[in-house]
Amino acid sequence: MIDTVLVDAHLHLWDLDRSAYSWISPDLGPLHTTITADRAHAELKAAGVDRAVLVQAEDSVADTGFLLEVAAEHDWVAGVVGWVRLDDPAVAEEQLDRFTADPAFVGVRHLVHDDPRADFLALPAVRTSLRLLAERGLPYDVPDAWPRHLAATGELAAALPELLVVVDHLGKPPHGKDDFADWRAVLASVAACPNTVAKVSGLQVPGVPFTADVLRPAWDAALELFGPDRLIWGSDWPMTLLTAGYAGTWEVLSALVGELSPDEQRAVLAGTAARVYGIQPVSILPEEPC
């Protein structure tokens, strides 16, 4: 791996005393606990990762406020992708005005895969709110888009070319399954929109080995469709506690990224995230005191 700043562009924290996080149930085992900033930073340091973008884990003001508080206390936090109520433009505008007063607020995400509305991304109110993001230069992350929302993500990007759309987790490719070709074809339609980028993150699937060989078809598709300058690496930790953990995930992804040229590696590991989220400057930070 080249000598460059490493930015993990997709990392989660949550505090079960601060909000409900209804999806974090006891059956999720190691995830059913408060995930602290200190624990996350220890994982980053052990892997040699310098900074991270914190990404919302609940559609709530409480969760976003919690992440912004963490960002204010820790220099290793490069930014926060939070939540606003997109289906109510007036509320969205008020929340955006409030959150963007904090320079750590760098993007917006909604857990669309948990939303019962299959047409969420096409709702007129949501489109109006997303125009507000574009006006403020904020990107919009779309999680777990395959199969329900990936085509709609491409339609959104085409309809709002001024909005930068981030496809989290490559849209969740179905490794080795019959619909892999369908996923790739729809992802190609998303990538055809120049205002889209994709995160090489969240590629773990319970019960499927997390290896370079398993990931390579999706990785090769992402490289061909987006190119390194439109790809962003992210760990998706602590979700990886269910599979390879932080170290194991980084080992596999860094091996794949390490096959690229030095400039391409810099793009995937830091440069694209810096451009998309407005993280400036990207530099080596002194270690925080223990």
Secondary structure, DSSP 8 states (H G I E B T S, - for coil): --S---EEEEE--B-TTT---TT--GGGGGGSS-B-HHHHHHHHHHHT--EEEEE-SSSSHHHHHHHHHHHHH-TTEEEEEE---TT-HHHHHHHHHHHTTSTTEEEEE--GGG-S-TTGGG-HHHHHHHHHHHHTT--EEE-S-TTTTHHHHHHHHHH-TTS-EEEGGGG---TTSTTHHHHHHHHHHHHTSTTEEEEE-----TTS---HHHHHHHHHHHHHHH-GGGEEE---TTGGGGTTHHHHHHHHHHHHHTTS-HHHHHIIIIIHHHHHHT------------
